[in-house]
Amino acid sequence: MIVADTHIIIWDALSPEKLSKKAKAAILEANGNDGIIFCDISLWEISMLMNRNRVKVDVSYKEFINLLFNSNNYILQGIDPDIADLSSKIFKNTENDPADKLIAATAVVKKARLVTADRTMRSSSEVTTIW
């Protein structure tokens, strides 16, 4: 099982050439096995990106989300008390945004590797990443 950062979800759907070979392999393997954790905060991030025209698709937001969930073995993960608590403590030495903290905390709590191109998260010893 892996956790997909928001940009990985988008890139996998719209620009797979942006994914590293390791990221592609991890997604393929997780799809065939126990799945890919899709953090609920990514729903909000995708909506914001679409509303700001930073992600452009020819369907509505809801249709796009449905297409995403039909394309991969995604498992929607909400914020639980453990994730919320850890997200307030993780990456103490940086100014990561709250969504990144929630996604990273989800990976740690679920004991899953995080697929991300984010350099701050990749350089942290607090979360195991794939890129």
C-alpha positions in Angstrom: 0.0 0.0 0.0 1.2 3.5 -0.8 -0.1 7.0 -0.3 -0.3 9.3 -3.3 0.4 13.0 -2.9 -2.1 15.2 -4.7 0.2 16.1 -7.6 0.9 12.4 -8.1 -2.8 11.7 -8.5 -3.1 14.5 -11.0 0.0 13.6 -12.9 -0.9 9.9 -13.1 -4.3 10.9 -14.7 -3.3 13.8 -16.9 0.5 13.8 -17.4 2.0 10.4 -16.6 5.2 11.4 -18.3 6.0 13.6 -15.3 6.1 10.5 -13.0 9.5 8.9 -12.2 10.0 5.3 -13.1 9.9 4.4 -9.4 6.6 6.2 -8.9 5.0 4.5 -12.0 6.2 1.1 -10.7 4.9 1.8 -7.2 1.5 2.9 -8.6 1.3 -0.2 -10.8 2.2 -2.5 -8.0 -0.3 -1.0 -5.5 -3.1 -1.0 -8.1 -2.6 -4.8 -8.4 -2.3 -5.4 -4.7 -3.7 -3.6 -1.6 -4.4 -0.2 -3.2 -3.4 3.5 -3.2 -4.4 5.7 -0.3 -6.1 8.9 -1.6 -6.2 11.4 1.3 -9.4 13.3 1.6 -7.5 16.6 1.7 -6.5 15.8 -1.9 -10.2 16.2 -2.9 -10.1 19.8 -1.7 -6.7 20.5 -3.3 -7.9 19.2 -6.6 -11.1 21.3 -6.4 -9.0 24.4 -5.6 -6.6 23.7 -8.5 -9.5 23.3 -10.9 -11.3 26.4 -9.7 -8.1 28.4 -10.1 -7.6 26.9 -13.6 -4.3 25.3 -12.6 -5.7 21.9 -13.5 -7.8 21.9 -16.7 -10.0 19.0 -17.7 -13.0 18.8 -20.0 -15.4 17.5 -17.3 -16.8 18.8 -14.1 -14.9 18.4 -10.8 -17.3 15.6 -9.7 -16.9 13.8 -13.0 -13.1 14.1 -12.8 -13.0 12.7 -9.2 -15.2 9.8 -10.4 -12.9 9.1 -13.3 -9.9 9.1 -10.9 -11.5 6.6 -8.6 -12.5 4.4 -11.5 -9.0 4.5 -13.0 -7.0 3.2 -10.0 -7.5 1.1 -6.9 -7.8 4.2 -4.7 -8.9 4.0 -1.1 -10.2 7.3 0.3 -8.7 8.0 3.7 -10.2 10.5 6.0 -8.5 12.4 8.8 -8.7 10.4 12.0 -7.5 11.4 15.5 -4.0 9.9 15.0 -3.5 11.5 11.6 -4.7 14.9 12.9 -2.4 14.7 15.9 0.7 13.7 14.0 0.0 16.3 11.3 0.3 19.1 13.9 3.8 17.8 14.9 5.4 16.6 11.6 7.9 18.8 9.7 8.5 21.1 12.7 11.4 22.7 11.0 9.6 23.7 7.8 6.6 25.8 6.8 4.9 23.0 4.9 1.3 23.6 4.1 -1.4 21.8 6.2 -2.4 19.6 3.2 1.2 18.3 2.9 1.3 17.7 6.7 -1.9 15.7 6.6 -0.8 13.6 3.6 2.6 12.9 5.2 1.0 12.1 8.5 -1.4 9.7 6.8 1.6 7.8 5.3 3.3 7.5 8.7 0.1 6.5 10.6 -0.8 3.9 7.9 2.8 2.7 7.7 2.8 3.3 4.0 5.3 4.9 1.6 4.4 8.2 0.2 4.8 8.7 -3.6 5.8 12.4 -4.0 8.1 14.6 -6.0 8.0 17.2 -3.2 11.6 17.8 -2.2 10.8 18.9 1.4 8.9 15.7 2.1 11.5 13.6 0.3 14.3 15.1 2.4 12.5 14.5 5.7 13.4 11.5 7.8 9.9 11.5 9.2 8.2 9.9 6.2 9.3 7.2 3.8 9.0 8.4 0.2 9.2 7.0 -3.3 10.3 9.1 -6.2 
